[in-house]
Amino acid sequence: MDTTGLSDFIADNDFSGTVLIKRGNSTVFESATGLATQRWGIPNTMDTRFDVASITKLFTSVAVLQQVAKGELDLETSIHHYVDLEGTTIGADVTLLHLLTHTSGIADDADEEAGEVYSDLFVDTPNYSITETKDYLPQFAYKEPLAAAGVDCRYCNVGYILAGLALEKVTGVPYRQYVFDEVFTKAGMVDSGFYDRRDAAPRVAEGWDLVDGTWVSNIYSYPPIGSPADGAHVTAPDLVRFIQAVRGGELLNAEYTEEFFVPQVEHDEETWYGLGLEFDMNEDGSVRSYYKDGINNGASGIIRHYLDENLDIAVLSNAEEGAWDVIRELDERLGG
């Protein structure tokens, strides 16, 4: 990959975050620019932990598949078998497979594909009242479904909340603790965790967005600590370590390692969804790249693998619009 002038491009775009490009264990390019906090002016470094938003869903998917491999969970079994959903509108025909592939048809807490804004959920509901996985249920479990299970492919955050609840049920371990022990630790992700934004955790970037010339913090925009759907804090090196660990069979058995990297359902003409990952397809139907991105107030980023070039790319930013220009530039340089 040609990285000529890439540092200048990053600087010219006032990028706040980190960029890491690796081929195997070899670093092709790395960069850390901007500020980890607008309040105190502390610079980002390569070991700064960023809120990775919906990239967190990859950790949830791997955790669920670990339990599927052990026979504790079944992708084809109703979510009602694992989670007490009596009295809700969640259909008995909704399975873990539907939830992981965004084909459940259930209503989201905020339908972002329809233009709803996630942060609006917390105008009347205190965000600090939602800290455990079960706390999310009232936000969506009584809404009417958008479609029958398995009919439409529509991105749904809360499908992963339900998957996380199923994980908690069969393991008896809180979601965040399970992921720390069985995903982060086993993958060698030494700088990753779920940090409460109300605490003074070291090397955690604060989320800030420039709105009408004023820096606005994301502290009230969503719950203060991560969930199965979003909010883990990860460094760029750890994020690359994760995707390499999955690919190398360090987190899943051979069957589910292979399945994790297989496109499952078509989302649109260019994109397929897998078990957490999204797939960028070539015209001949082969996979050009697989990735998962994330966006929230004060957070944006991606982890992506380009197959032909054998490149892993992590871009993380502590601004909602921060990562996208860099992501597009890298994709264009790789023929996108």
C-alpha positions as CSV (number, residue, x, y, z in Angstrom):
1,M,0.0,0.0,0.0
2,D,1.3,3.5,-0.9
3,T,1.3,5.6,2.2
4,T,3.0,8.6,0.6
5,G,1.5,11.8,1.9
6,L,-0.8,10.0,4.3
7,S,0.5,11.8,7.3
8,D,-0.1,15.2,5.6
9,F,-3.6,14.1,4.6
10,I,-4.3,13.3,8.3
11,A,-2.9,16.6,9.5
12,D,-4.8,18.6,6.9
13,N,-8.1,17.0,8.0
14,D,-7.5,17.9,11.7
15,F,-7.9,14.2,12.5
16,S,-8.2,13.4,16.2
17,G,-7.4,9.8,16.7
18,T,-5.2,6.9,15.7
19,V,-4.5,5.0,12.5
20,L,-2.8,1.7,12.3
21,I,-2.1,-0.4,9.2
22,K,-0.5,-3.8,9.6
23,R,0.4,-6.7,7.3
24,G,0.7,-9.6,9.7
25,N,3.1,-8.5,12.5
26,S,4.7,-5.8,10.3
27,T,3.5,-2.2,10.8
28,V,3.0,-0.4,7.4
29,F,1.8,2.9,8.9
30,E,0.8,4.3,12.3
31,S,-0.3,7.7,13.4
32,A,-1.6,9.4,16.5
33,T,-2.9,13.0,16.3
34,G,-5.3,15.4,18.0
35,L,-6.4,15.5,21.6
36,A,-7.7,12.8,23.9
37,T,-9.6,15.6,25.7
38,Q,-10.5,19.0,24.6
39,R,-10.8,20.0,28.3
40,W,-7.2,19.5,29.2
41,G,-5.4,19.4,25.9
42,I,-3.8,15.9,26.4
43,P,-2.6,14.5,23.0
44,N,-3.7,11.1,21.6
45,T,-1.1,8.4,21.5
46,M,-1.0,4.9,20.0
47,D,-2.0,3.5,23.4
48,T,-5.0,5.8,23.9
49,R,-8.2,3.8,24.4
50,F,-11.1,4.9,22.3
51,D,-14.8,4.2,22.5
52,V,-15.3,1.9,19.5
53,A,-19.1,2.3,19.4
54,S,-20.7,-0.6,17.4
55,I,-17.4,-2.3,16.7
56,T,-18.2,-3.8,20.2
57,K,-20.7,-6.0,18.4
58,L,-17.8,-8.1,17.1
59,F,-16.8,-9.0,20.7
60,T,-20.3,-9.9,21.5
61,S,-20.6,-12.1,18.5
62,V,-17.4,-14.0,19.3
63,A,-18.5,-14.4,22.9
64,V,-21.8,-15.9,21.7
65,L,-20.2,-18.2,19.2
66,Q,-17.8,-19.5,21.9
67,Q,-20.9,-20.6,23.8
68,V,-22.5,-22.0,20.7
69,A,-19.4,-24.1,20.2
70,K,-19.7,-25.4,23.7
71,G,-23.3,-26.4,23.2
72,E,-24.6,-23.9,25.7
73,L,-26.3,-21.7,23.0
74,D,-27.9,-22.6,19.7
75,L,-28.1,-20.2,16.8
76,E,-31.4,-21.7,15.6
77,T,-33.2,-21.7,19.0
78,S,-35.7,-19.0,20.0
79,I,-34.3,-16.1,22.0
80,H,-37.2,-16.8,24.4
81,H,-35.5,-20.0,25.4
82,Y,-32.6,-18.0,26.9
83,V,-34.2,-14.6,27.9
84,D,-37.4,-14.0,29.8
85,L,-39.4,-11.9,27.3
86,E,-42.9,-12.7,28.4
87,G,-45.3,-9.8,27.7
88,T,-42.9,-8.2,25.2
89,T,-43.4,-7.9,21.4
90,I,-40.3,-10.0,20.6
91,G,-41.5,-12.9,18.5
92,A,-40.9,-16.5,19.6
93,D,-39.5,-17.1,16.1
94,V,-36.6,-14.7,16.6
95,T,-33.4,-16.7,17.0
96,L,-29.8,-15.8,17.9
97,L,-28.9,-16.2,14.2
98,H,-31.5,-13.5,13.3
99,L,-30.1,-11.2,16.0
100,L,-26.5,-11.5,15.0
101,T,-27.3,-11.0,11.3
102,H,-29.7,-8.1,11.7
103,T,-32.6,-10.1,10.3
104,S,-34.8,-10.4,13.4
105,G,-37.3,-7.8,12.3
106,I,-37.6,-6.4,15.8
107,A,-37.8,-2.6,16.4
108,D,-34.6,-0.9,17.4
109,D,-34.4,1.5,20.4
110,A,-33.5,4.2,17.9
111,D,-34.2,3.4,14.3
112,E,-31.1,5.2,12.8
113,E,-31.9,3.9,9.3
114,A,-35.1,5.8,9.5
115,G,-33.3,9.0,10.8
116,E,-33.9,8.6,14.5
117,V,-31.1,9.9,16.7
118,Y,-29.8,7.6,19.5
119,S,-28.9,10.4,21.9
120,D,-32.5,11.6,21.8
121,L,-33.4,8.6,23.9
122,F,-31.8,10.2,26.9
123,V,-33.5,13.5,26.8
124,D,-36.1,12.3,29.2
125,T,-34.5,9.1,30.5
126,P,-31.3,9.6,32.5
127,N,-28.5,7.9,30.7
128,Y,-26.8,7.0,34.0
129,S,-29.9,4.8,34.9
130,I,-28.8,2.3,32.1
131,T,-25.7,0.4,33.1
132,E,-26.6,-3.3,33.0
133,T,-27.7,-5.2,29.9
134,K,-31.2,-5.8,31.2
135,D,-31.7,-2.0,31.6
136,Y,-32.0,-1.6,27.8
137,L,-35.1,-3.8,27.5
138,P,-37.7,-1.1,28.2
139,Q,-36.4,1.0,25.3
140,F,-37.4,-1.5,22.6
141,A,-39.0,-4.8,23.9
142,Y,-42.5,-3.4,23.7
143,K,-42.3,-1.8,20.3
144,E,-44.2,-3.4,17.4
145,P,-41.9,-5.4,15.1
146,L,-40.9,-4.0,11.7
147,A,-41.0,-7.3,9.9
148,A,-41.3,-11.0,10.5
149,A,-38.1,-12.7,11.5
150,G,-35.8,-13.7,8.7
151,V,-37.6,-11.6,6.0
152,D,-35.7,-8.3,5.9
153,C,-32.1,-7.4,6.6
154,R,-32.1,-4.1,8.6
155,Y,-29.4,-3.0,11.0
156,C,-30.5,-3.3,14.6
157,N,-28.5,-2.4,17.6
158,V,-30.7,-4.1,20.2
159,G,-30.4,-7.5,18.6
160,Y,-27.0,-7.6,20.2
161,I,-28.5,-6.5,23.6
162,L,-30.7,-9.7,23.4
163,A,-27.7,-11.8,22.4
164,G,-25.8,-10.4,25.4
165,L,-28.6,-11.3,27.7
166,A,-28.6,-14.8,26.4
167,L,-24.8,-15.0,27.0
168,E,-25.3,-13.8,30.6
169,K,-28.0,-16.4,31.1
170,V,-26.0,-19.4,30.1
171,T,-22.7,-18.3,31.6
172,G,-23.9,-16.8,34.8
173,V,-21.3,-14.0,34.2
174,P,-22.0,-10.3,33.6
175,Y,-21.5,-9.5,29.9
176,R,-18.6,-7.1,30.4
177,Q,-16.7,-9.5,32.7
178,Y,-17.2,-12.4,30.3
179,V,-15.8,-10.4,27.3
180,F,-12.9,-9.1,29.3
181,D,-11.9,-12.7,30.5
182,E,-12.8,-14.7,27.4
183,V,-12.2,-12.3,24.5
184,F,-9.9,-9.5,25.5
185,T,-7.6,-11.5,27.7
186,K,-7.4,-14.5,25.5
187,A,-6.7,-12.4,22.5
188,G,-3.9,-10.5,24.2
189,M,-5.8,-7.2,24.1
190,V,-3.9,-5.8,27.1
191,D,-5.2,-2.3,26.9
192,S,-8.9,-2.9,26.3
193,G,-11.9,-2.8,28.6
194,F,-15.3,-1.3,29.4
195,Y,-14.6,2.0,31.2
196,D,-17.3,4.1,32.9
197,R,-17.0,7.6,31.4
198,R,-17.7,9.0,34.9
199,D,-14.5,7.5,36.2
200,A,-10.9,8.7,35.8
201,A,-9.6,5.7,33.9
202,P,-6.1,6.2,32.4
203,R,-5.5,6.7,28.7
204,V,-9.3,6.9,27.8
205,A,-10.1,9.4,25.2
206,E,-13.1,11.7,25.9
207,G,-15.7,12.2,23.1
208,W,-16.1,15.7,21.9
209,D,-17.8,17.1,18.8
210,L,-17.5,20.7,17.4
211,V,-21.1,22.0,17.1
212,D,-21.7,25.5,15.8
213,G,-18.2,26.5,16.8
214,T,-18.4,25.1,20.3
215,W,-16.9,21.8,21.7
216,V,-19.6,19.6,23.1
217,S,-18.9,16.6,25.3
218,N,-20.8,13.3,24.7
219,I,-21.1,12.6,28.5
220,Y,-25.0,12.7,28.3
221,S,-25.4,11.3,24.8
222,Y,-25.6,7.6,25.8
223,P,-25.1,5.3,28.8
224,P,-21.9,5.9,30.7
225,I,-20.5,2.3,30.2
226,G,-20.6,-0.1,27.3
227,S,-23.0,-2.8,26.5
228,P,-23.2,-5.8,24.1
229,A,-24.1,-3.3,21.4
230,D,-21.5,-0.6,21.8
231,G,-19.2,1.3,24.1
232,A,-16.0,-0.9,24.6
233,H,-12.8,1.1,24.9
234,V,-10.0,-0.3,22.8
235,T,-6.6,0.8,21.4
236,A,-5.9,0.6,17.7
237,P,-3.2,-2.1,18.2
238,D,-5.6,-4.1,20.3
239,L,-8.3,-3.9,17.7
240,V,-5.9,-5.3,15.1
241,R,-4.8,-7.9,17.6
242,F,-8.5,-8.9,18.0
243,I,-9.2,-9.5,14.3
244,Q,-5.9,-11.4,13.9
245,A,-6.7,-13.5,16.9
246,V,-10.1,-14.5,15.5
247,R,-8.6,-15.2,12.1
248,G,-5.9,-17.3,13.7
249,G,-8.3,-19.5,15.6
250,E,-7.3,-18.2,19.0
251,L,-10.9,-17.4,20.1
252,L,-13.1,-19.8,18.3
253,N,-12.9,-23.4,17.2
254,A,-12.2,-24.2,13.5
255,E,-15.9,-24.4,12.5
256,Y,-16.9,-21.1,13.9
257,T,-13.7,-19.3,13.0
258,E,-14.6,-20.2,9.4
259,E,-18.2,-19.2,9.9
260,F,-17.3,-15.8,11.4
261,F,-15.7,-14.8,8.1
262,V,-18.5,-16.0,5.8
263,P,-21.1,-13.5,4.4
264,Q,-24.6,-14.6,5.6
265,V,-27.2,-12.3,4.3
266,E,-27.4,-9.5,1.6
267,H,-27.9,-6.1,3.0
268,D,-27.7,-4.2,-0.3
269,E,-26.0,-4.5,-3.7
270,E,-22.5,-3.9,-2.3
271,T,-22.7,-5.1,1.3
272,W,-23.5,-8.4,3.0
273,Y,-23.8,-9.0,6.7
274,G,-22.1,-11.8,8.6
275,L,-22.1,-12.8,12.3
276,G,-21.1,-9.3,13.3
277,L,-18.8,-8.4,10.4
278,E,-19.9,-6.6,7.2
279,F,-18.5,-7.6,3.8
280,D,-17.6,-5.4,0.9
281,M,-18.1,-7.5,-2.2
282,N,-16.5,-7.5,-5.7
283,E,-18.6,-7.6,-8.8
284,D,-17.8,-11.3,-9.2
285,G,-19.3,-12.1,-5.8
286,S,-16.0,-12.5,-4.0
287,V,-15.1,-10.6,-0.8
288,R,-13.0,-7.5,-1.3
289,S,-12.8,-6.6,2.4
290,Y,-14.6,-7.4,5.7
291,Y,-15.0,-4.8,8.4
292,K,-17.1,-3.4,11.2
293,D,-17.4,0.3,11.8
294,G,-19.0,2.3,14.6
295,I,-20.4,5.8,15.1
296,N,-21.8,7.7,18.1
297,N,-21.6,11.2,19.5
298,G,-17.9,11.6,20.2
299,A,-16.9,8.3,18.6
300,S,-16.2,6.8,15.2
301,G,-13.9,4.2,13.7
302,I,-13.4,1.0,11.8
303,I,-11.5,-2.3,11.8
304,R,-11.1,-3.6,8.3
305,H,-9.2,-6.4,6.5
306,Y,-8.4,-6.2,2.8
307,L,-8.0,-9.7,1.5
308,D,-5.9,-9.2,-1.7
309,E,-3.5,-6.8,0.1
310,N,-3.5,-8.8,3.4
311,L,-3.8,-5.6,5.3
312,D,-5.5,-4.9,8.6
313,I,-6.6,-1.3,9.2
314,A,-7.8,0.3,12.4
315,V,-9.0,3.9,12.4
316,L,-10.3,5.3,15.7
317,S,-11.4,8.8,16.6
318,N,-13.0,10.6,19.5
319,A,-15.3,12.7,17.3
320,E,-18.4,11.6,15.5
321,E,-17.3,12.7,12.1
322,G,-13.6,12.2,12.8
323,A,-12.8,8.9,11.2
324,W,-14.7,8.9,7.9
325,D,-12.4,11.1,5.7
326,V,-9.4,9.0,6.7
327,I,-11.3,5.7,6.1
328,R,-12.4,6.9,2.7
329,E,-8.9,8.0,1.8
330,L,-7.4,4.6,2.7
331,D,-10.1,2.8,0.8
332,E,-9.5,4.9,-2.3
333,R,-5.8,4.2,-2.1
334,L,-6.7,0.5,-2.1
335,G,-8.8,0.8,-5.2
336,G,-12.2,1.5,-3.6
